[in-house]
């Protein structure tokens, strides 16, 4: 377990069980750090239809995620937040256990998921942890009861180790935000830190952040916590913290004002709607798969990814579209993947004569 007791300030992290378009960590780490919390974030990579925080950060030119414990401590002391990969010295057994789970069909075992996630988080030397347990078509947990069981299991383990732990069950029946894919999601994260983020992304980010501030003892009231975080966005301090984190980890901070410095694909293709009506639902897993086919994700752990590839949504659930309206934009360097990805994408969109019920982003809170 890392000993961060010499660093002044509360140490609180968040962890998401994974989804499509989930770039909350990129926004949340600098945002909450700008409000006075130390955020030691050890993150993972994406697999299959889900995206990984480390893959997104590596789309920033020069950004380093392989950081030793000594440098990690220095980064936290200097900047208050850091996003890195797990090292050989930190929970090394988890990798072997995961490989074993993969070949014994136990990847979806709730006790083993709990052990894998919480061992990494407890090793960070935290005082508090907020878990974002995704539920829905784009999550590993499709059913609310399974999500609730996993959330309760992790909360119980965290608290039993003296880490004050709270879990939010959040919706993943459609992608979070409008961007799916690594550099595309970095751009959207920058927009969010500038105050221009999509409503669903901002809602989830502020809610998780408010619980982090509550656990840290900075704001007891959740609404006051959200306001404090919004103030940090509006006065530019959260964006400056993100810029400092990028610079300190070897990345090019000029991307904040010149997003064209991020990887960009050579092909851009608009996908038109085959029907008229309200978008009733979007199969989030299928949209993540379409993005993976374009090059943004990996089918196997050793697959290469294209940091520039992905999907920019133009319409989402509840929007009314005319036939031939643009539903999304494909970004890819693999022209041969376009037709299959388009077929998967269009199969994921369901239309109706009436708009669906309003989406509830935060479904439950488990303490």
Secondary structure, DSSP 8 states (H G I E B T S, - for coil): ----TTSSS-BEEEEE---SS--HHHHHHHHHHTTT-BEEEEE----TTS--HHHHHHTSTT------HHHHHHHHHHHSEEEEE--TTSSHHHHHHHHHHHHTT-TT-HHHHHHHHHHHHHTTT-SEEEEEEEESTTSSB-SHHHHHHHHHHHHHHHHHTT-EEEEEEEE-SS-SSSEESHHHHHHHHHHHHTT---HHHHHHHHHHHHHHHHHHTS-SSHHHHHHHHHHHHHTTHHHHHHHHHHHHTT--GGGGT-GGGS---SEEEEEE-SS-EEEEEE-HHHHHHHHHHTTSS-SSTT----TT-EEEES--TT-EE-TT-EEEEEEES-GGGHHHHHHHHHHTEEEESS------SEEEEE-
